[in-house]
Amino acid sequence: MPENYKHRLGNLVIVTPEINSEANNKSFSEKIEIYNKENRLLCLQKIITEYQNWDTVDIERREKELIDWALSEWN
């Protein structure tokens, strides 16, 4: 993944510090397994686990989905 995608909205996931440490530098498929173990993140898990890959196209798509959701919910 290009460095400029690292901190984009579509690449960020809200997790506990413990989960963040566990998932830190793992592959996307390994992160999904970690996220699925965490019951407090059910909404985020559902969103994240719908992706098969985690590349620039997926990050851009998720970013657009998050922005569309925010505009719909908070408008």
CHARMM internal coordinates of N, CA and C (Angstrom, degrees):
IC EDIT
DIST 1 N 1 CA 1.4467
DIST 1 CA 1 C 1.5296
ANGL 1 N 1 CA 1 C 107.84
DIST 1 C 2 N 1.3192
ANGL 1 CA 1 C 2 N 116.46
DIHE 1 N 1 CA 1 C 2 N 136.38
DIST 2 N 2 CA 1.4648
ANGL 1 C 2 N 2 CA 119.56
DIHE 1 CA 1 C 2 N 2 CA 177.19
DIST 2 CA 2 C 1.5354
ANGL 2 N 2 CA 2 C 110.80
DIHE 1 C 2 N 2 CA 2 C -62.19
DIST 2 C 3 N 1.2968
ANGL 2 CA 2 C 3 N 116.46
DIHE 2 N 2 CA 2 C 3 N 145.06
DIST 3 N 3 CA 1.4684
ANGL 2 C 3 N 3 CA 122.36
DIHE 2 CA 2 C 3 N 3 CA -177.98
DIST 3 CA 3 C 1.5293
ANGL 3 N 3 CA 3 C 112.27
DIHE 2 C 3 N 3 CA 3 C -56.65
DIST 3 C 4 N 1.3369
ANGL 3 CA 3 C 4 N 117.45
DIHE 3 N 3 CA 3 C 4 N -35.08
DIST 4 N 4 CA 1.4659
ANGL 3 C 4 N 4 CA 119.98
DIHE 3 CA 3 C 4 N 4 CA -177.27
DIST 4 CA 4 C 1.5350
ANGL 4 N 4 CA 4 C 113.06
DIHE 3 C 4 N 4 CA 4 C -71.53
DIST 4 C 5 N 1.3230
ANGL 4 CA 4 C 5 N 118.60
DIHE 4 N 4 CA 4 C 5 N -5.08
DIST 5 N 5 CA 1.4704
ANGL 4 C 5 N 5 CA 121.69
DIHE 4 CA 4 C 5 N 5 CA 175.74
DIST 5 CA 5 C 1.5232
ANGL 5 N 5 CA 5 C 111.83
DIHE 4 C 5 N 5 CA 5 C -95.49
DIST 5 C 6 N 1.2972
ANGL 5 CA 5 C 6 N 117.50
DIHE 5 N 5 CA 5 C 6 N -11.82
DIST 6 N 6 CA 1.4688
ANGL 5 C 6 N 6 CA 122.64
DIHE 5 CA 5 C 6 N 6 CA -173.47
DIST 6 CA 6 C 1.5244
ANGL 6 N 6 CA 6 C 112.60
DIHE 5 C 6 N 6 CA 6 C -56.95
DIST 6 C 7 N 1.3264
ANGL 6 CA 6 C 7 N 118.20
DIHE 6 N 6 CA 6 C 7 N -42.25
DIST 7 N 7 CA 1.4663
ANGL 6 C 7 N 7 CA 121.47
DIHE 6 CA 6 C 7 N 7 CA -175.36
DIST 7 CA 7 C 1.5264
ANGL 7 N 7 CA 7 C 113.12
DIHE 6 C 7 N 7 CA 7 C -108.47
DIST 7 C 8 N 1.3076
ANGL 7 CA 7 C 8 N 117.70
DIHE 7 N 7 CA 7 C 8 N 17.39
DIST 8 N 8 CA 1.4663
ANGL 7 C 8 N 8 CA 120.09
DIHE 7 CA 7 C 8 N 8 CA 176.96
DIST 8 CA 8 C 1.5171
ANGL 8 N 8 CA 8 C 110.00
DIHE 7 C 8 N 8 CA 8 C -72.50
DIST 8 C 9 N 1.3127
ANGL 8 CA 8 C 9 N 116.59
DIHE 8 N 8 CA 8 C 9 N 150.54
DIST 9 N 9 CA 1.4579
ANGL 8 C 9 N 9 CA 122.17
DIHE 8 CA 8 C 9 N 9 CA -179.37
DIST 9 CA 9 C 1.5233
ANGL 9 N 9 CA 9 C 111.80
DIHE 8 C 9 N 9 CA 9 C -51.96
DIST 9 C 10 N 1.3021
ANGL 9 CA 9 C 10 N 117.12
DIHE 9 N 9 CA 9 C 10 N -43.17
DIST 10 N 10 CA 1.4640
ANGL 9 C 10 N 10 CA 121.03
DIHE 9 CA 9 C 10 N 10 CA -177.74
DIST 10 CA 10 C 1.5146
ANGL 10 N 10 CA 10 C 114.42
DIHE 9 C 10 N 10 CA 10 C -67.07
DIST 10 C 11 N 1.3202
ANGL 10 CA 10 C 11 N 117.66
DIHE 10 N 10 CA 10 C 11 N -14.33
DIST 11 N 11 CA 1.4573
ANGL 10 C 11 N 11 CA 121.20
DIHE 10 CA 10 C 11 N 11 CA -179.82
DIST 11 CA 11 C 1.5264
ANGL 11 N 11 CA 11 C 112.44
DIHE 10 C 11 N 11 CA 11 C -100.19
DIST 11 C 12 N 1.3141
ANGL 11 CA 11 C 12 N 117.61
DIHE 11 N 11 CA 11 C 12 N -5.61
DIST 12 N 12 CA 1.4548
ANGL 11 C 12 N 12 CA 120.63
DIHE 11 CA 11 C 12 N 12 CA -176.30
DIST 12 CA 12 C 1.5215
ANGL 12 N 12 CA 12 C 111.42
DIHE 11 C 12 N 12 CA 12 C -95.49
DIST 12 C 13 N 1.3216
ANGL 12 CA 12 C 13 N 115.17
DIHE 12 N 12 CA 12 C 13 N 142.96
DIST 13 N 13 CA 1.4606
ANGL 12 C 13 N 13 CA 122.02
DIHE 12 CA 12 C 13 N 13 CA 178.03
DIST 13 CA 13 C 1.5218
ANGL 13 N 13 CA 13 C 107.62
DIHE 12 C 13 N 13 CA 13 C -131.93
DIST 13 C 14 N 1.3119
ANGL 13 CA 13 C 14 N 117.21
DIHE 13 N 13 CA 13 C 14 N 131.91
DIST 14 N 14 CA 1.4552
ANGL 13 C 14 N 14 CA 121.14
DIHE 13 CA 13 C 14 N 14 CA 178.14
DIST 14 CA 14 C 1.5252
ANGL 14 N 14 CA 14 C 108.21
DIHE 13 C 14 N 14 CA 14 C -81.69
DIST 14 C 15 N 1.3193
ANGL 14 CA 14 C 15 N 115.05
DIHE 14 N 14 CA 14 C 15 N 116.31
DIST 15 N 15 CA 1.4599
ANGL 14 C 15 N 15 CA 120.99
DIHE 14 CA 14 C 15 N 15 CA 179.50
DIST 15 CA 15 C 1.5209
ANGL 15 N 15 CA 15 C 109.32
DIHE 14 C 15 N 15 CA 15 C -139.39
DIST 15 C 16 N 1.3101
ANGL 15 CA 15 C 16 N 116.07
DIHE 15 N 15 CA 15 C 16 N 166.39
DIST 16 N 16 CA 1.4577
ANGL 15 C 16 N 16 CA 120.83
DIHE 15 CA 15 C 16 N 16 CA 175.78
DIST 16 CA 16 C 1.5296
ANGL 16 N 16 CA 16 C 109.26
DIHE 15 C 16 N 16 CA 16 C -69.72
DIST 16 C 17 N 1.3193
ANGL 16 CA 16 C 17 N 117.97
DIHE 16 N 16 CA 16 C 17 N 159.02
DIST 17 N 17 CA 1.4697
ANGL 16 C 17 N 17 CA 119.96
DIHE 16 CA 16 C 17 N 17 CA 177.18
DIST 17 CA 17 C 1.5305
ANGL 17 N 17 CA 17 C 112.43
DIHE 16 C 17 N 17 CA 17 C -57.69
DIST 17 C 18 N 1.3241
ANGL 17 CA 17 C 18 N 116.89
DIHE 17 N 17 CA 17 C 18 N -35.86
DIST 18 N 18 CA 1.4630
ANGL 17 C 18 N 18 CA 120.37
DIHE 17 CA 17 C 18 N 18 CA 179.74
DIST 18 CA 18 C 1.5272
ANGL 18 N 18 CA 18 C 111.45
DIHE 17 C 18 N 18 CA 18 C -64.52
DIST 18 C 19 N 1.3137
ANGL 18 CA 18 C 19 N 116.72
DIHE 18 N 18 CA 18 C 19 N -44.23
DIST 19 N 19 CA 1.4614
ANGL 18 C 19 N 19 CA 120.64
DIHE 18 CA 18 C 19 N 19 CA 179.73
DIST 19 CA 19 C 1.5217
ANGL 19 N 19 CA 19 C 109.64
DIHE 18 C 19 N 19 CA 19 C -67.92
DIST 19 C 20 N 1.3227
ANGL 19 CA 19 C 20 N 116.46
DIHE 19 N 19 CA 19 C 20 N -40.26
DIST 20 N 20 CA 1.4547
ANGL 19 C 20 N 20 CA 119.96
DIHE 19 CA 19 C 20 N 20 CA 178.80
DIST 20 CA 20 C 1.5301
ANGL 20 N 20 CA 20 C 110.52
DIHE 19 C 20 N 20 CA 20 C -58.88
DIST 20 C 21 N 1.3218
ANGL 20 CA 20 C 21 N 117.24
DIHE 20 N 20 CA 20 C 21 N -44.04
DIST 21 N 21 CA 1.4616
ANGL 20 C 21 N 21 CA 120.98
DIHE 20 CA 20 C 21 N 21 CA 179.01
DIST 21 CA 21 C 1.5219
ANGL 21 N 21 CA 21 C 111.24
DIHE 20 C 21 N 21 CA 21 C -64.30
DIST 21 C 22 N 1.3236
ANGL 21 CA 21 C 22 N 116.49
DIHE 21 N 21 CA 21 C 22 N -41.75
DIST 22 N 22 CA 1.4655
ANGL 21 C 22 N 22 CA 120.31
DIHE 21 CA 21 C 22 N 22 CA -178.75
DIST 22 CA 22 C 1.5284
ANGL 22 N 22 CA 22 C 111.91
DIHE 21 C 22 N 22 CA 22 C -67.38
DIST 22 C 23 N 1.3250
ANGL 22 CA 22 C 23 N 116.73
DIHE 22 N 22 CA 22 C 23 N -38.99
DIST 23 N 23 CA 1.4686
ANGL 22 C 23 N 23 CA 121.17
DIHE 22 CA 22 C 23 N 23 CA -175.52
DIST 23 CA 23 C 1.5266
ANGL 23 N 23 CA 23 C 113.32
DIHE 22 C 23 N 23 CA 23 C -88.60
DIST 23 C 24 N 1.2850
ANGL 23 CA 23 C 24 N 117.00
DIHE 23 N 23 CA 23 C 24 N -11.36
DIST 24 N 24 CA 1.4554
ANGL 23 C 24 N 24 CA 126.01
DIHE 23 CA 23 C 24 N 24 CA -169.00
DIST 24 CA 24 C 1.5252
ANGL 24 N 24 CA 24 C 116.49
DIHE 23 C 24 N 24 CA 24 C -26.25
DIST 24 C 25 N 1.2887
ANGL 24 CA 24 C 25 N 119.71
DIHE 24 N 24 CA 24 C 25 N -75.14
DIST 25 N 25 CA 1.4691
ANGL 24 C 25 N 25 CA 122.10
DIHE 24 CA 24 C 25 N 25 CA -175.02
DIST 25 CA 25 C 1.5209
ANGL 25 N 25 CA 25 C 113.20
DIHE 24 C 25 N 25 CA 25 C -111.31
DIST 25 C 26 N 1.2967
ANGL 25 CA 25 C 26 N 116.52
DIHE 25 N 25 CA 25 C 26 N 24.08
DIST 26 N 26 CA 1.4596
ANGL 25 C 26 N 26 CA 120.16
DIHE 25 CA 25 C 26 N 26 CA -178.53
DIST 26 CA 26 C 1.5353
ANGL 26 N 26 CA 26 C 110.70
DIHE 25 C 26 N 26 CA 26 C -81.80
DIST 26 C 27 N 1.3076
ANGL 26 CA 26 C 27 N 115.18
DIHE 26 N 26 CA 26 C 27 N 166.22
DIST 27 N 27 CA 1.4694
ANGL 26 C 27 N 27 CA 120.23
DIHE 26 CA 26 C 27 N 27 CA 177.31
DIST 27 CA 27 C 1.5291
ANGL 27 N 27 CA 27 C 109.31
DIHE 26 C 27 N 27 CA 27 C -70.23
DIST 27 C 28 N 1.3213
ANGL 27 CA 27 C 28 N 116.01
DIHE 27 N 27 CA 27 C 28 N 164.73
DIST 28 N 28 CA 1.4610
ANGL 27 C 28 N 28 CA 120.59
DIHE 27 CA 27 C 28 N 28 CA -179.93
DIST 28 CA 28 C 1.5269
ANGL 28 N 28 CA 28 C 111.10
DIHE 27 C 28 N 28 CA 28 C -57.88
DIST 28 C 29 N 1.3314
ANGL 28 CA 28 C 29 N 118.13
DIHE 28 N 28 CA 28 C 29 N -44.61
DIST 29 N 29 CA 1.4695
ANGL 28 C 29 N 29 CA 120.26
DIHE 28 CA 28 C 29 N 29 CA -178.42
DIST 29 CA 29 C 1.5283
ANGL 29 N 29 CA 29 C 111.08
DIHE 28 C 29 N 29 CA 29 C -64.32
DIST 29 C 30 N 1.3156
ANGL 29 CA 29 C 30 N 117.73
DIHE 29 N 29 CA 29 C 30 N -35.59
DIST 30 N 30 CA 1.4645
ANGL 29 C 30 N 30 CA 120.31
DIHE 29 CA 29 C 30 N 30 CA 177.15
DIST 30 CA 30 C 1.5293
ANGL 30 N 30 CA 30 C 110.92
DIHE 29 C 30 N 30 CA 30 C -70.02
DIST 30 C 31 N 1.3249
ANGL 30 CA 30 C 31 N 117.02
DIHE 30 N 30 CA 30 C 31 N -37.31
DIST 31 N 31 CA 1.4596
ANGL 30 C 31 N 31 CA 120.62
DIHE 30 CA 30 C 31 N 31 CA 177.92
DIST 31 CA 31 C 1.5212
ANGL 31 N 31 CA 31 C 110.70
DIHE 30 C 31 N 31 CA 31 C -63.88
DIST 31 C 32 N 1.3294
ANGL 31 CA 31 C 32 N 117.19
DIHE 31 N 31 CA 31 C 32 N -40.81
DIST 32 N 32 CA 1.4641
ANGL 31 C 32 N 32 CA 120.82
DIHE 31 CA 31 C 32 N 32 CA 178.86
DIST 32 CA 32 C 1.5250
ANGL 32 N 32 CA 32 C 110.14
DIHE 31 C 32 N 32 CA 32 C -57.67
DIST 32 C 33 N 1.3263
ANGL 32 CA 32 C 33 N 117.36
DIHE 32 N 32 CA 32 C 33 N -43.74
DIST 33 N 33 CA 1.4656
ANGL 32 C 33 N 33 CA 121.07
DIHE 32 CA 32 C 33 N 33 CA 178.13
DIST 33 CA 33 C 1.5291
ANGL 33 N 33 CA 33 C 111.05
DIHE 32 C 33 N 33 CA 33 C -60.13
DIST 33 C 34 N 1.3107
ANGL 33 CA 33 C 34 N 116.61
DIHE 33 N 33 CA 33 C 34 N -41.67
DIST 34 N 34 CA 1.4657
ANGL 33 C 34 N 34 CA 121.13
DIHE 33 CA 33 C 34 N 34 CA 178.60
DIST 34 CA 34 C 1.5206
ANGL 34 N 34 CA 34 C 110.57
DIHE 33 C 34 N 34 CA 34 C -66.14
DIST 34 C 35 N 1.3315
ANGL 34 CA 34 C 35 N 117.54
DIHE 34 N 34 CA 34 C 35 N -46.66
DIST 35 N 35 CA 1.4618
ANGL 34 C 35 N 35 CA 120.92
DIHE 34 CA 34 C 35 N 35 CA 179.97
DIST 35 CA 35 C 1.5287
ANGL 35 N 35 CA 35 C 111.34
DIHE 34 C 35 N 35 CA 35 C -62.01
DIST 35 C 36 N 1.3174
ANGL 35 CA 35 C 36 N 117.53
DIHE 35 N 35 CA 35 C 36 N -35.93
DIST 36 N 36 CA 1.4619
ANGL 35 C 36 N 36 CA 121.19
DIHE 35 CA 35 C 36 N 36 CA -179.08
DIST 36 CA 36 C 1.5184
ANGL 36 N 36 CA 36 C 113.02
DIHE 35 C 36 N 36 CA 36 C -67.92
DIST 36 C 37 N 1.3086
ANGL 36 CA 36 C 37 N 118.19
DIHE 36 N 36 CA 36 C 37 N -18.94
DIST 37 N 37 CA 1.4615
ANGL 36 C 37 N 37 CA 121.67
DIHE 36 CA 36 C 37 N 37 CA 178.30
DIST 37 CA 37 C 1.5311
ANGL 37 N 37 CA 37 C 111.93
DIHE 36 C 37 N 37 CA 37 C -80.04
DIST 37 C 38 N 1.3118
ANGL 37 CA 37 C 38 N 117.26
DIHE 37 N 37 CA 37 C 38 N -14.26
DIST 38 N 38 CA 1.4548
ANGL 37 C 38 N 38 CA 122.06
DIHE 37 CA 37 C 38 N 38 CA -173.77
DIST 38 CA 38 C 1.5246
ANGL 38 N 38 CA 38 C 110.75
DIHE 37 C 38 N 38 CA 38 C -98.32
DIST 38 C 39 N 1.3215
ANGL 38 CA 38 C 39 N 117.68
DIHE 38 N 38 CA 38 C 39 N 108.39
DIST 39 N 39 CA 1.4645
ANGL 38 C 39 N 39 CA 122.36
DIHE 38 CA 38 C 39 N 39 CA -177.43
DIST 39 CA 39 C 1.5239
ANGL 39 N 39 CA 39 C 113.86
DIHE 38 C 39 N 39 CA 39 C -71.37
DIST 39 C 40 N 1.3166
ANGL 39 CA 39 C 40 N 117.54
DIHE 39 N 39 CA 39 C 40 N -25.30
DIST 40 N 40 CA 1.4663
ANGL 39 C 40 N 40 CA 119.93
DIHE 39 CA 39 C 40 N 40 CA -177.30
DIST 40 CA 40 C 1.5208
ANGL 40 N 40 CA 40 C 112.33
DIHE 39 C 40 N 40 CA 40 C -72.46
DIST 40 C 41 N 1.3083
ANGL 40 CA 40 C 41 N 117.25
DIHE 40 N 40 CA 40 C 41 N -8.88
DIST 41 N 41 CA 1.4626
ANGL 40 C 41 N 41 CA 120.55
DIHE 40 CA 40 C 41 N 41 CA -176.14
DIST 41 CA 41 C 1.5179
ANGL 41 N 41 CA 41 C 112.06
DIHE 40 C 41 N 41 CA 41 C -112.93
DIST 41 C 42 N 1.3050
ANGL 41 CA 41 C 42 N 118.18
DIHE 41 N 41 CA 41 C 42 N 33.41
DIST 42 N 42 CA 1.4641
ANGL 41 C 42 N 42 CA 121.03
DIHE 41 CA 41 C 42 N 42 CA -173.29
DIST 42 CA 42 C 1.5164
ANGL 42 N 42 CA 42 C 112.93
DIHE 41 C 42 N 42 CA 42 C -55.81
DIST 42 C 43 N 1.3078
ANGL 42 CA 42 C 43 N 118.49
DIHE 42 N 42 CA 42 C 43 N -44.93
DIST 43 N 43 CA 1.4624
ANGL 42 C 43 N 43 CA 120.59
DIHE 42 CA 42 C 43 N 43 CA -179.17
DIST 43 CA 43 C 1.5186
ANGL 43 N 43 CA 43 C 110.40
DIHE 42 C 43 N 43 CA 43 C -63.80
DIST 43 C 44 N 1.3106
ANGL 43 CA 43 C 44 N 117.42
DIHE 43 N 43 CA 43 C 44 N -47.89
DIST 44 N 44 CA 1.4620
ANGL 43 C 44 N 44 CA 120.58
DIHE 43 CA 43 C 44 N 44 CA 179.97
DIST 44 CA 44 C 1.5175
ANGL 44 N 44 CA 44 C 111.27
DIHE 43 C 44 N 44 CA 44 C -66.05
DIST 44 C 45 N 1.3267
ANGL 44 CA 44 C 45 N 116.98
DIHE 44 N 44 CA 44 C 45 N -39.12
DIST 45 N 45 CA 1.4591
ANGL 44 C 45 N 45 CA 120.01
DIHE 44 CA 44 C 45 N 45 CA 178.68
DIST 45 CA 45 C 1.5090
ANGL 45 N 45 CA 45 C 110.75
DIHE 44 C 45 N 45 CA 45 C -57.77
DIST 45 C 46 N 1.3316
ANGL 45 CA 45 C 46 N 116.02
DIHE 45 N 45 CA 45 C 46 N -45.67
DIST 46 N 46 CA 1.4562
ANGL 45 C 46 N 46 CA 119.87
DIHE 45 CA 45 C 46 N 46 CA -178.80
DIST 46 CA 46 C 1.5320
ANGL 46 N 46 CA 46 C 110.24
DIHE 45 C 46 N 46 CA 46 C -58.70
DIST 46 C 47 N 1.3156
ANGL 46 CA 46 C 47 N 115.96
DIHE 46 N 46 CA 46 C 47 N -44.08
DIST 47 N 47 CA 1.4618
ANGL 46 C 47 N 47 CA 120.00
DIHE 46 CA 46 C 47 N 47 CA -178.84
DIST 47 CA 47 C 1.5179
ANGL 47 N 47 CA 47 C 110.52
DIHE 46 C 47 N 47 CA 47 C -65.50
DIST 47 C 48 N 1.3162
ANGL 47 CA 47 C 48 N 117.18
DIHE 47 N 47 CA 47 C 48 N -49.22
DIST 48 N 48 CA 1.4613
ANGL 47 C 48 N 48 CA 121.66
DIHE 47 CA 47 C 48 N 48 CA -175.56
DIST 48 CA 48 C 1.5177
ANGL 48 N 48 CA 48 C 111.45
DIHE 47 C 48 N 48 CA 48 C -66.97
DIST 48 C 49 N 1.3167
ANGL 48 CA 48 C 49 N 118.32
DIHE 48 N 48 CA 48 C 49 N -42.89
DIST 49 N 49 CA 1.4600
ANGL 48 C 49 N 49 CA 120.69
DIHE 48 CA 48 C 49 N 49 CA -174.75
DIST 49 CA 49 C 1.5215
ANGL 49 N 49 CA 49 C 113.00
DIHE 48 C 49 N 49 CA 49 C -73.12
DIST 49 C 50 N 1.3258
ANGL 49 CA 49 C 50 N 118.17
DIHE 49 N 49 CA 49 C 50 N -7.51
DIST 50 N 50 CA 1.4609
ANGL 49 C 50 N 50 CA 120.39
DIHE 49 CA 49 C 50 N 50 CA 174.85
DIST 50 CA 50 C 1.5265
ANGL 50 N 50 CA 50 C 111.92
DIHE 49 C 50 N 50 CA 50 C -73.48
DIST 50 C 51 N 1.3111
ANGL 50 CA 50 C 51 N 117.07
DIHE 50 N 50 CA 50 C 51 N -14.02
DIST 51 N 51 CA 1.4587
ANGL 50 C 51 N 51 CA 121.87
DIHE 50 CA 50 C 51 N 51 CA -179.29
DIST 51 CA 51 C 1.5258
ANGL 51 N 51 CA 51 C 110.14
DIHE 50 C 51 N 51 CA 51 C -90.46
DIST 51 C 52 N 1.3126
ANGL 51 CA 51 C 52 N 115.51
DIHE 51 N 51 CA 51 C 52 N 138.15
DIST 52 N 52 CA 1.4544
ANGL 51 C 52 N 52 CA 121.04
DIHE 51 CA 51 C 52 N 52 CA 177.94
DIST 52 CA 52 C 1.5256
ANGL 52 N 52 CA 52 C 111.35
DIHE 51 C 52 N 52 CA 52 C -90.02
DIST 52 C 53 N 1.3171
ANGL 52 CA 52 C 53 N 115.76
DIHE 52 N 52 CA 52 C 53 N -28.26
DIST 53 N 53 CA 1.4609
ANGL 52 C 53 N 53 CA 122.64
DIHE 52 CA 52 C 53 N 53 CA -178.90
DIST 53 CA 53 C 1.5128
ANGL 53 N 53 CA 53 C 107.85
DIHE 52 C 53 N 53 CA 53 C -129.31
DIST 53 C 54 N 1.2902
ANGL 53 CA 53 C 54 N 115.63
DIHE 53 N 53 CA 53 C 54 N 178.16
DIST 54 N 54 CA 1.4614
ANGL 53 C 54 N 54 CA 119.49
DIHE 53 CA 53 C 54 N 54 CA 174.50
DIST 54 CA 54 C 1.5124
ANGL 54 N 54 CA 54 C 106.53
DIHE 53 C 54 N 54 CA 54 C -145.41
DIST 54 C 55 N 1.3215
ANGL 54 CA 54 C 55 N 115.05
DIHE 54 N 54 CA 54 C 55 N 79.50
DIST 55 N 55 CA 1.4540
ANGL 54 C 55 N 55 CA 120.71
DIHE 54 CA 54 C 55 N 55 CA -179.89
DIST 55 CA 55 C 1.5265
ANGL 55 N 55 CA 55 C 108.49
DIHE 54 C 55 N 55 CA 55 C -121.34
DIST 55 C 56 N 1.3150
ANGL 55 CA 55 C 56 N 117.67
DIHE 55 N 55 CA 55 C 56 N -173.26
DIST 56 N 56 CA 1.4581
ANGL 55 C 56 N 56 CA 120.58
DIHE 55 CA 55 C 56 N 56 CA -175.49
DIST 56 CA 56 C 1.5301
ANGL 56 N 56 CA 56 C 112.44
DIHE 55 C 56 N 56 CA 56 C -61.10
DIST 56 C 57 N 1.3128
ANGL 56 CA 56 C 57 N 117.12
DIHE 56 N 56 CA 56 C 57 N -35.63
DIST 57 N 57 CA 1.4731
ANGL 56 C 57 N 57 CA 120.48
DIHE 56 CA 56 C 57 N 57 CA 178.64
DIST 57 CA 57 C 1.5265
ANGL 57 N 57 CA 57 C 109.95
DIHE 56 C 57 N 57 CA 57 C -64.95
DIST 57 C 58 N 1.3346
ANGL 57 CA 57 C 58 N 117.16
DIHE 57 N 57 CA 57 C 58 N -44.29
DIST 58 N 58 CA 1.4669
ANGL 57 C 58 N 58 CA 121.02
DIHE 57 CA 57 C 58 N 58 CA 179.46
DIST 58 CA 58 C 1.5221
ANGL 58 N 58 CA 58 C 111.59
DIHE 57 C 58 N 58 CA 58 C -67.08
DIST 58 C 59 N 1.3202
ANGL 58 CA 58 C 59 N 116.97
DIHE 58 N 58 CA 58 C 59 N -38.55
DIST 59 N 59 CA 1.4639
ANGL 58 C 59 N 59 CA 120.46
DIHE 58 CA 58 C 59 N 59 CA 178.14
DIST 59 CA 59 C 1.5197
ANGL 59 N 59 CA 59 C 110.17
DIHE 58 C 59 N 59 CA 59 C -63.35
DIST 59 C 60 N 1.3071
ANGL 59 CA 59 C 60 N 117.51
DIHE 59 N 59 CA 59 C 60 N -44.66
DIST 60 N 60 CA 1.4669
ANGL 59 C 60 N 60 CA 120.87
DIHE 59 CA 59 C 60 N 60 CA 177.97
DIST 60 CA 60 C 1.5231
ANGL 60 N 60 CA 60 C 111.06
DIHE 59 C 60 N 60 CA 60 C -64.04
DIST 60 C 61 N 1.3266
ANGL 60 CA 60 C 61 N 117.78
DIHE 60 N 60 CA 60 C 61 N -40.66
DIST 61 N 61 CA 1.4664
ANGL 60 C 61 N 61 CA 121.03
DIHE 60 CA 60 C 61 N 61 CA 179.36
DIST 61 CA 61 C 1.5252
ANGL 61 N 61 CA 61 C 110.41
DIHE 60 C 61 N 61 CA 61 C -64.60
DIST 61 C 62 N 1.3305
ANGL 61 CA 61 C 62 N 117.13
DIHE 61 N 61 CA 61 C 62 N -45.24
DIST 62 N 62 CA 1.4614
ANGL 61 C 62 N 62 CA 120.39
DIHE 61 CA 61 C 62 N 62 CA 179.93
DIST 62 CA 62 C 1.5229
ANGL 62 N 62 CA 62 C 110.56
DIHE 61 C 62 N 62 CA 62 C -65.02
DIST 62 C 63 N 1.3246
ANGL 62 CA 62 C 63 N 116.91
DIHE 62 N 62 CA 62 C 63 N -39.45
DIST 63 N 63 CA 1.4561
ANGL 62 C 63 N 63 CA 120.16
DIHE 62 CA 62 C 63 N 63 CA 178.61
DIST 63 CA 63 C 1.5286
ANGL 63 N 63 CA 63 C 110.45
DIHE 62 C 63 N 63 CA 63 C -60.35
DIST 63 C 64 N 1.3203
ANGL 63 CA 63 C 64 N 116.98
DIHE 63 N 63 CA 63 C 64 N -44.18
DIST 64 N 64 CA 1.4665
ANGL 63 C 64 N 64 CA 120.70
DIHE 63 CA 63 C 64 N 64 CA 178.20
DIST 64 CA 64 C 1.5257
ANGL 64 N 64 CA 64 C 110.75
DIHE 63 C 64 N 64 CA 64 C -63.26
DIST 64 C 65 N 1.3439
ANGL 64 CA 64 C 65 N 117.14
DIHE 64 N 64 CA 64 C 65 N -41.84
DIST 65 N 65 CA 1.4626
ANGL 64 C 65 N 65 CA 120.67
DIHE 64 CA 64 C 65 N 65 CA 178.42
DIST 65 CA 65 C 1.5201
ANGL 65 N 65 CA 65 C 111.33
DIHE 64 C 65 N 65 CA 65 C -62.42
DIST 65 C 66 N 1.3284
ANGL 65 CA 65 C 66 N 117.78
DIHE 65 N 65 CA 65 C 66 N -41.86
DIST 66 N 66 CA 1.4603
ANGL 65 C 66 N 66 CA 121.19
DIHE 65 CA 65 C 66 N 66 CA 178.68
DIST 66 CA 66 C 1.5266
ANGL 66 N 66 CA 66 C 111.40
DIHE 65 C 66 N 66 CA 66 C -64.98
DIST 66 C 67 N 1.3134
ANGL 66 CA 66 C 67 N 116.78
DIHE 66 N 66 CA 66 C 67 N -42.10
DIST 67 N 67 CA 1.4682
ANGL 66 C 67 N 67 CA 120.80
DIHE 66 CA 66 C 67 N 67 CA 178.85
DIST 67 CA 67 C 1.5275
ANGL 67 N 67 CA 67 C 110.18
DIHE 66 C 67 N 67 CA 67 C -65.49
DIST 67 C 68 N 1.3288
ANGL 67 CA 67 C 68 N 117.17
DIHE 67 N 67 CA 67 C 68 N -45.02
DIST 68 N 68 CA 1.4662
ANGL 67 C 68 N 68 CA 120.58
DIHE 67 CA 67 C 68 N 68 CA 178.52
DIST 68 CA 68 C 1.5255
ANGL 68 N 68 CA 68 C 110.63
DIHE 67 C 68 N 68 CA 68 C -60.64
DIST 68 C 69 N 1.3448
ANGL 68 CA 68 C 69 N 116.83
DIHE 68 N 68 CA 68 C 69 N -42.31
DIST 69 N 69 CA 1.4684
ANGL 68 C 69 N 69 CA 120.96
DIHE 68 CA 68 C 69 N 69 CA 179.08
DIST 69 CA 69 C 1.5302
ANGL 69 N 69 CA 69 C 109.79
DIHE 68 C 69 N 69 CA 69 C -62.37
DIST 69 C 70 N 1.3333
ANGL 69 CA 69 C 70 N 117.18
DIHE 69 N 69 CA 69 C 70 N -47.04
DIST 70 N 70 CA 1.4594
ANGL 69 C 70 N 70 CA 121.24
DIHE 69 CA 69 C 70 N 70 CA -178.49
DIST 70 CA 70 C 1.5367
ANGL 70 N 70 CA 70 C 110.88
DIHE 69 C 70 N 70 CA 70 C -60.84
DIST 70 C 71 N 1.3335
ANGL 70 CA 70 C 71 N 116.57
DIHE 70 N 70 CA 70 C 71 N -44.41
DIST 71 N 71 CA 1.4579
ANGL 70 C 71 N 71 CA 119.75
DIHE 70 CA 70 C 71 N 71 CA 178.63
DIST 71 CA 71 C 1.5141
ANGL 71 N 71 CA 71 C 111.61
DIHE 70 C 71 N 71 CA 71 C -62.84
DIST 71 C 72 N 1.3164
ANGL 71 CA 71 C 72 N 117.35
DIHE 71 N 71 CA 71 C 72 N -38.47
DIST 72 N 72 CA 1.4580
ANGL 71 C 72 N 72 CA 121.57
DIHE 71 CA 71 C 72 N 72 CA 179.91
DIST 72 CA 72 C 1.5257
ANGL 72 N 72 CA 72 C 111.68
DIHE 71 C 72 N 72 CA 72 C -70.04
DIST 72 C 73 N 1.3158
ANGL 72 CA 72 C 73 N 116.59
DIHE 72 N 72 CA 72 C 73 N -43.27
DIST 73 N 73 CA 1.4655
ANGL 72 C 73 N 73 CA 121.45
DIHE 72 CA 72 C 73 N 73 CA -175.64
DIST 73 CA 73 C 1.5233
ANGL 73 N 73 CA 73 C 113.12
DIHE 72 C 73 N 73 CA 73 C -78.90
DIST 73 C 74 N 1.3133
ANGL 73 CA 73 C 74 N 117.18
DIHE 73 N 73 CA 73 C 74 N -35.98
DIST 74 N 74 CA 1.4628
ANGL 73 C 74 N 74 CA 120.38
DIHE 73 CA 73 C 74 N 74 CA -171.44
DIST 74 CA 74 C 1.5249
ANGL 74 N 74 CA 74 C 112.75
DIHE 73 C 74 N 74 CA 74 C -107.21
DIST 74 C 75 N 1.3014
ANGL 74 CA 74 C 75 N 118.43
DIHE 74 N 74 CA 74 C 75 N 5.35
DIST 75 N 75 CA 1.4514
ANGL 74 C 75 N 75 CA 120.71
DIHE 74 CA 74 C 75 N 75 CA -178.56
DIST 75 CA 75 C 1.5182
ANGL 75 N 75 CA 75 C 110.99
DIHE 74 C 75 N 75 CA 75 C -81.62
END
COOR INIT
IC SEED 1 N 1 CA 1 C
IC BUILD
